[in-house]
């Protein structure tokens, strides 16, 4: 068990370092954009692959239920990673790289934003949806890990976690989602925003 104790300390130290070394200014900008969109009744679209898809879906759960329950707002949050039927249809009939782009083309309305989560920041479907967003001037918030990749360089607001490990990257993105959520609830409650 002592080996697990050593590993536990190392992992949690790495996780703590990854989170505390992000660009806090960009996290603040991301929080402001999210609350502005919620106040205006516009939609926040979220997406990601694998573990990042789970985090994207968790945004929906926490903002639609938890945030709404604790504030006067009713956020509109839609995960583009949520419908296996839609994802497999697009990927089978067209190409997997279009699974997010194809959905946002049909769903997006002026003033909506796109929140993208990707550890590598280089998945083809992430690149395609970002290209579309830039072309249509859709504001994007990108949560990336590792070296940040395309997502880090091309998001309107980049929250890059310098972690060279998928677990630490994904854990960081998940923690940051909860930080934004709970910060916004407190800020609304105390009338700071």
Secondary structure, 3 states (H helix, E strand, C coil): CHHHHHHHHHHHHHHHHHHHCCCHHHHHHHHHHHHHHHHCCCEEEEEECCHHHHHHHHHHHHHHHHHHHCCCCCCEEEECCCCHHHHHHHHHHCCHHHHHHHHHHHHCCCCCEEEEEECCCCCHHHHHHHHHHHHCCCCEEEEECCCCHHHHHHCCEEEECCCCCHHHHHHHHHHHHHHHHHHHHHHHHCCCC
